[in-house]
Amino acid sequence: MTLSITILGCGSSSGVPTVGNNWGKCNPKNKKNYRLRSSILVEHKNTVILVDATPDLRQQLINAKVKKIDGVLITHSHADHIHGVDDFRFLNVVMNKYINLYTNTETLEQIKKKFGYIFDKLHPNANGFFYKPCLSPFIIEGKFNINELSIEPFDQDHGFGKTLGFRINNFAYSSDVVELSEEAFKKLNNLDLWIVDCLRVRPHKTHAHLEKTLKWIDRVKPKKAVITHMNNETDYDEISKLLPNNCFAAYDGMKIKI
């Protein structure tokens, strides 16, 4: 079963460059250093899954030429992962249907507090006019399917909170994580691909840094690993020099088939 994964964005919460045109240590002449906020698209046959709804969602969906999605997985409720939800309205228009959103109870409650209107039903007189984004919420309680794709969630430590990692068949996505439990590592066996958090070279309180991420990769031993959620301290060429043969730095628009 071939999966196609597109990196819609691989940047930290500030993106690269940050507001003020601050490139930090990143070379602005390298297009692979331009980073929207972290999100991926997973495709198999006619099934399309989006992970996270960043503030850059409109541009990301246009860049990837997305015309429909079968489900949205949300890792957690931080702004850089949910503040693009209003842009789902225009997918509702194109698809002429509601969109399913999957996350845990805590994250769903936070989304409802901030964007409760996306779960309200259309007015009876709307007659198919999507005047707002319309999503149907589903609480993740364990392993589930979206069409033919098997999805297994696992909890991740994000320092001052928790996030969800996702295993989809033999692929796993671990953004926004600083520690992984033994239970999480059990879900990461026999991976063809692991896309995993690596904010920068030096340690951070809520994100994995290079040394920690590489130790995880050495333990999990995926056939291929890709690091993501990189900030403006992490230049693409410089970080690439520090990675082992089976590991690569993400860049926006990167496509991986497994």
C-alpha positions as CSV (number, residue, x, y, z in Angstrom):
1,M,0.0,0.0,0.0
2,T,1.7,3.2,-1.2
3,L,1.3,6.3,0.9
4,S,2.2,9.8,-0.3
5,I,3.1,12.3,2.4
6,T,3.5,16.0,1.5
7,I,5.1,18.4,4.0
8,L,2.8,21.4,3.8
9,G,4.9,23.2,6.4
10,C,7.8,22.4,8.6
11,G,8.3,25.5,10.6
12,S,7.9,26.3,14.3
13,S,5.1,28.4,15.7
14,S,6.7,31.6,14.3
15,G,7.5,30.2,10.8
16,V,10.7,31.2,9.0
17,P,11.4,34.0,8.5
18,T,9.7,35.3,11.7
19,V,7.7,38.6,11.7
20,G,10.1,41.4,11.1
21,N,11.8,39.4,8.3
22,N,14.1,37.7,10.9
23,W,15.9,34.8,9.3
24,G,18.0,34.1,12.3
25,K,20.7,31.6,11.3
26,C,18.9,30.5,8.2
27,N,20.2,31.5,4.7
28,P,17.4,33.5,3.0
29,K,18.8,32.6,-0.4
30,N,17.9,29.0,0.2
31,K,14.2,28.4,-0.6
32,K,14.2,25.4,1.7
33,N,14.6,27.7,4.7
34,Y,11.3,29.4,4.0
35,R,8.9,27.5,6.3
36,L,5.2,27.7,6.9
37,R,3.8,26.3,10.1
38,S,4.0,22.5,10.5
39,S,1.4,20.4,8.8
40,I,1.3,17.4,6.5
41,L,-1.0,15.8,3.9
42,V,-1.3,12.0,3.7
43,E,-2.8,10.5,0.5
44,H,-3.6,6.9,-0.5
45,K,-5.7,6.2,-3.6
46,N,-8.7,8.5,-3.2
47,T,-8.2,9.1,0.5
48,V,-6.7,12.4,1.7
49,I,-6.0,13.2,5.3
50,L,-4.7,16.5,6.7
51,V,-2.8,16.7,10.0
52,D,-3.3,20.1,11.7
53,A,-4.9,23.4,10.6
54,T,-2.2,26.0,10.7
55,P,-2.6,29.8,10.3
56,D,-1.0,29.2,6.9
57,L,-3.7,26.7,5.9
58,R,-5.1,28.6,2.9
59,Q,-1.7,28.9,1.3
60,Q,-0.8,25.3,2.1
61,L,-3.9,23.9,0.5
62,I,-3.4,26.1,-2.6
63,N,0.2,25.0,-2.9
64,A,-0.7,21.4,-2.7
65,K,-3.7,21.8,-5.0
66,V,-6.1,20.2,-2.4
67,K,-9.7,19.9,-3.5
68,K,-11.0,17.6,-0.9
69,I,-10.1,16.0,2.4
70,D,-11.6,12.9,4.1
71,G,-10.5,13.9,7.6
72,V,-8.5,16.3,9.7
73,L,-6.4,15.1,12.5
74,I,-5.5,17.6,15.2
75,T,-2.4,17.0,17.4
76,H,-3.2,19.7,20.0
77,S,-4.8,23.1,20.5
78,H,-1.8,25.5,20.2
79,A,-2.4,28.4,17.8
80,D,0.0,27.2,15.2
81,H,-1.9,24.0,14.8
82,I,-5.6,25.1,14.9
83,H,-5.9,28.8,13.9
84,G,-6.5,28.0,10.2
85,V,-9.8,26.3,10.8
86,D,-11.8,29.2,9.2
87,D,-10.2,28.3,5.8
88,F,-12.1,25.0,5.8
89,R,-15.2,26.9,4.7
90,F,-13.9,27.0,1.2
91,L,-13.2,23.3,1.1
92,N,-16.8,22.8,2.3
93,V,-17.9,24.9,-0.7
94,V,-15.8,22.8,-3.1
95,M,-16.8,19.5,-1.6
96,N,-20.4,20.5,-0.8
97,K,-20.2,18.6,2.5
98,Y,-19.1,18.7,6.1
99,I,-15.5,17.8,7.0
100,N,-14.7,15.3,9.8
101,L,-12.3,16.5,12.5
102,Y,-10.6,14.0,14.8
103,T,-8.8,14.8,18.1
104,N,-8.9,14.0,21.8
105,T,-11.4,15.3,24.3
106,E,-9.1,18.0,25.7
107,T,-8.2,19.4,22.4
108,L,-11.8,19.3,21.1
109,E,-12.9,21.3,24.2
110,Q,-10.3,24.0,23.5
111,I,-11.3,24.2,19.8
112,K,-14.9,24.6,20.8
113,K,-14.0,27.5,23.2
114,K,-12.1,29.3,20.5
115,F,-14.0,28.3,17.3
116,G,-17.3,26.8,18.5
117,Y,-19.1,28.2,15.4
118,I,-17.3,25.6,13.1
119,F,-19.4,22.9,14.8
120,D,-22.7,24.7,14.6
121,K,-25.2,23.3,12.0
122,L,-26.0,25.5,9.0
123,H,-29.2,27.5,9.2
124,P,-32.2,25.5,7.8
125,N,-32.7,28.1,5.1
126,A,-29.0,28.0,4.0
127,N,-30.0,25.5,1.2
128,G,-26.4,24.3,0.8
129,F,-24.8,27.7,1.1
130,F,-21.7,27.3,3.3
131,Y,-21.5,30.8,4.9
132,K,-19.1,29.4,7.5
133,P,-16.8,26.4,8.0
134,C,-18.7,23.3,8.9
135,L,-16.9,20.4,10.7
136,S,-18.2,17.3,12.4
137,P,-16.2,16.4,15.6
138,F,-15.1,12.9,16.4
139,I,-13.3,12.1,19.7
140,I,-10.3,9.8,19.3
141,E,-10.3,7.1,21.9
142,G,-8.1,4.5,20.3
143,K,-7.2,3.0,16.9
144,F,-9.6,4.0,14.1
145,N,-10.0,4.1,10.4
146,I,-10.5,6.8,7.8
147,N,-11.6,4.8,4.8
148,E,-8.9,2.2,4.2
149,L,-6.3,3.9,6.3
150,S,-5.6,2.6,9.8
151,I,-4.7,5.3,12.3
152,E,-3.3,4.7,15.7
153,P,-2.8,7.6,18.1
154,F,-0.3,7.9,20.9
155,D,0.3,10.4,23.6
156,Q,3.3,12.7,23.6
157,D,4.8,15.0,26.2
158,H,5.0,18.6,25.0
159,G,6.6,20.0,28.2
160,F,3.6,22.0,29.6
161,G,1.0,19.9,27.9
162,K,0.2,16.8,25.8
163,T,0.0,16.2,22.1
164,L,-1.1,13.4,19.9
165,G,1.3,11.5,17.6
166,F,-0.2,9.4,14.8
167,R,0.8,6.1,13.2
168,I,-0.8,5.6,9.8
169,N,-0.1,2.1,8.5
170,N,3.8,2.0,8.6
171,F,4.2,5.8,8.8
172,A,4.3,7.9,12.0
173,Y,4.1,11.7,12.6
174,S,5.5,13.1,15.9
175,S,5.3,16.9,16.0
176,D,5.6,19.0,19.1
177,V,7.1,16.5,21.5
178,V,9.9,16.8,24.0
179,E,9.6,13.3,25.6
180,L,8.2,9.9,24.5
181,S,6.9,7.2,26.9
182,E,7.7,3.5,26.6
183,E,4.1,3.1,25.5
184,A,4.6,5.6,22.6
185,F,7.8,3.8,21.6
186,K,5.9,0.6,21.3
187,K,3.7,2.2,18.6
188,L,6.8,3.2,16.6
189,N,8.1,-0.3,15.7
190,N,8.8,-1.3,12.1
191,L,8.3,2.1,10.5
192,D,9.0,2.8,6.9
193,L,9.0,6.6,7.7
194,W,9.0,8.7,10.8
195,I,8.5,12.5,10.6
196,V,9.6,13.8,14.0
197,D,10.1,17.0,15.9
198,C,13.5,18.7,15.9
199,L,13.2,22.4,16.7
200,R,16.9,23.3,16.8
201,V,20.4,22.0,17.8
202,R,20.4,23.2,21.4
203,P,17.8,21.9,24.0
204,H,14.4,23.4,24.4
205,K,11.7,23.0,27.2
206,T,8.9,21.8,24.9
207,H,10.5,20.5,21.8
208,A,13.1,17.8,21.0
209,H,16.5,19.1,19.9
210,L,18.9,17.5,17.5
211,E,20.8,15.2,19.9
212,K,17.6,13.9,21.5
213,T,15.8,13.4,18.1
214,L,18.8,11.5,16.7
215,K,18.8,9.2,19.8
216,W,15.1,8.5,19.3
217,I,15.7,7.7,15.6
218,D,18.6,5.4,16.5
219,R,16.3,3.6,18.9
220,V,13.2,3.4,16.6
221,K,15.3,2.6,13.5
222,P,12.8,3.6,10.8
223,K,13.8,3.0,7.3
224,K,13.7,6.7,6.8
225,A,13.4,9.7,9.1
226,V,12.5,13.3,8.4
227,I,12.9,16.1,11.0
228,T,10.3,18.9,11.1
229,H,9.1,21.9,13.2
230,M,12.4,23.7,12.7
231,N,12.8,27.3,13.8
232,N,15.0,30.1,12.4
233,E,18.1,28.8,14.2
234,T,18.0,25.7,12.0
235,D,19.5,26.3,8.6
236,Y,18.6,23.6,6.1
237,D,22.1,23.0,4.7
238,E,23.8,23.2,8.1
239,I,21.4,20.8,9.8
240,S,21.6,18.4,6.9
241,K,25.3,18.0,7.4
242,L,24.6,16.7,11.0
243,L,22.1,14.1,10.0
244,P,22.8,10.3,9.4
245,N,22.3,8.7,6.0
246,N,18.7,7.6,6.7
247,C,17.6,11.0,8.0
248,F,16.7,14.2,6.1
249,A,15.6,17.7,7.0
250,A,12.0,18.6,5.8
251,Y,11.2,21.5,3.5
252,D,7.9,22.9,2.5
253,G,6.5,21.0,-0.5
254,M,8.6,17.9,0.2
255,K,6.9,14.7,-1.1
256,I,7.7,11.3,0.3
257,K,6.3,8.0,-1.0
258,I,6.4,4.8,1.0
